[in-house]
Amino acid sequence: MSTAVAAAIASPAPASAAAIPAEIGAPFEGGYFTGIFQIDGKRFALITAGAVGELRGKLQAQPFMVDDAKHRADGQANTEALAGAGSELAQAAMALTINGYSDWYIPSRDEQELQYRAFKPTAVENYADGEDGVNPSSVPAGEAYADEIPAQTVVENFRAGAADALEDWWYWSSTQHASYPSDAWGHDFIDGGQGYGHKSIGGRARAVRRLPI
């Protein structure tokens, strides 16, 4: 494979603003439009896979700090670093090919927050302690959850019991805790609580990909 071809595969062509769906949950580029986020001032459209992108397992069976997997926004960089350090969950995400796309990864902490805000599966009241939901990487920036905000998703195929719904369970992000080498951030898709846990605990992950805009 030539360097130019490899670069084209690794870096999807930018989408014009006009091409971005008007509604969250619209089918888009191999999955479902989840929102817009930024990394170092560069904007991306976040795309969440349907049920075929659901993964289960430990984020890291032998927990140790992976130096390049602490990004709050850049899930792709986190996942690549974790996969290189032996994470089977990260390797499984990177091995996915869905609807012709093979650049899937485990979302970062802030990308995962967008997933919950867009695709909250249940009508359970949110766990709102003043910090959950704060998202400096989303566009617009996410504010702390209230008891009823976000509400259950209006995207029918992501509602509890539907074909692509996220489970009311703990989902791993790819963002390690900067101060605790054995832990990483995650999101509870029952009530939206954000926290961190030991990377050897079994959980879920829902793959995403991104498109520069």
N, C-alpha and C positions, 0 to 999 in steps of 0.2 A: 504494500500500500504506500503511495507517495505521501510526502509530508503535507502537500496541499489537500489531498483527499482526506487524510486523517484530521486535519484542522477543520475542514468543512463539517465532518461528522461531529466533532467535539463542540463546535460553536455554531448553533443554529442561526440562520439568517434572521436579522431583525425584522420584527413585524411593524407595520405602520400603525399609528394610533387608530386609524379608521378600521383596521382589521380586528381590533380587540373587541370581543363581544360586549354588548351593552348590559347584559345581565349576568350576574354570578350564577354558575351552574350550567351555563350554555356549553354544549359539546364544542371542544376546541383543541386542535393540535394533539390528538391522541388521548385526550381525557376530558376534563371539565374545568372551565375557567374559574379560578379561585380568588383572584384579586391581583393587585399590583403591589410590588415591594421594591426596595432599593438596597443596593450594596455599594458603598463608597460613592454615592451619588448617581449610580447607574440604575436605570429602572428595568424591571422585568415583569412579565406576566407569569403568574404562577398557575400551573396546571396540575390538577389532582387526578390520579388514575381511578378508574372504576374498581369494582371488586377484584378484578384480576390482579390489581396491584397491592392487594392486602398481604402482608407478611407477618409471620409470628416467630418469636424467638428471643434469645438474649442479645442485647446490644454488643456485649463483649464477654465471652465465657471466662476469660482470665483478665479481670479488670486491672488496667494500668493506664497511666496518662498517655494519650496520643497527642503529641504537641500541636498538630495542625488540625485538631477537631474540636476547637473551642469557639468557633465563629457563631455569633448570635443570629446572623442573617444568611450566611453562605452554606447552605446544606450540601451543595454539591462538593465543595472543598472538604467539608467534614466527612462526608461519606467516602470519598476517595481515600482520605487519610485512615479512616477506620478499616476500610477494606484492605488497605496495605498492611495494617497491623494485625490482620487475621480475623476481623469481625465477619462471621458467616452471614449475619443479617445484612450488613452493608454490601457484602459480595453478592447476596441474593438480589438486592435492589438493583445493583449495577448490571446484573445479568438479565434483567427483564427486557423483553421486547414486547411492546404493547401497541397495537394498531400501527405497526411499522416504525415505531420510535424506540430507540435503545439507549437513551440518555437519562434514565430515571435514577432517582436517588432518594435517600431518607431526608425529610425536611428538617431544616434547622428549627430552633426554638421559635423564632418569629414567623417562619413560614408555616409551621404547625399551628400557631395561633390563628393565622388566616384560615386554615382548614376548619378549625372549630367554629370560627365566626361565620363561615360560609355554609358549613355542612353539619351543624349541631344536630345530632340524630333525634334527640328526645325533647320533651317539653318540661323536663325536670328543671327546677329553679337552679340558677347558677350559684356556684360557690364564689362569692364576691367579697374578698377581704381587703380590697383597696389596691392590690398589685396585679392580680390575675387579669389578663387581657391587655395590659399596657404593652404596646408594640411600637417601638420607635422606627422599625424598618418598613412597616406597611405604609401605603399611600392611599388615603391620608393616614396619619399616625393613629394607632389604635388606643382607645381609652379604656380604663378599668371597667370590667363587667359590672352590671347591675343585676339584681335578682332575675329580672325578666329580659335583659338585654345582654347577649343576643338571644333571640327567641329560637324555637325549633325552626330548622331550615324550611324554606318554601319550595326547595328543589325536591320534587316528589321522589325521584329515584335514590335520594340520600336520606330520606326519612326512615326512622327505625322500622326494621322489618322489610324494607324495600331492597331492590337488587344490589345497589351500590353503597348502602348505608355503612358508615363507620360504626363499629360496635361500641356499646356503652362499657368501655374498658379503658385500661391504661395504654397509651400509645407513646412509644419512644420518639424523641427527636434525635438528631445526630449531634446535638450540642452538648459537649461534656461540661460538667461543673468545673469552673476554673480553679476552685480551691480544694476540691475533693476528687482526687484522681480516680477513685473507684465508682464515681457517680456521674449521671448524665441527666439532663432535663427531659421532662415529658409532660404530657397533657392527659388529664382524665376526661374522656369523652362522655362520661355520665353527667357531670355537672360543671365541667370547664376548669377544675382546679389545676393549676400549674405548680409543678414541684420537681424534685429530683429524687432519683432512686439508684440503688446499686445496679450496675450494668449487667450483672449476672442474673437478674430477675427476668423471668419470661414476660414478654409484653407483645404489643402489636406495632406495626409501622405501616403507613399507607404511602406508597411511593408518589413522588411528584417529579415534574420536569419544569424547566423554565424557558422563557423566550424573551430575548432582549427587545425592548421597545424604544 
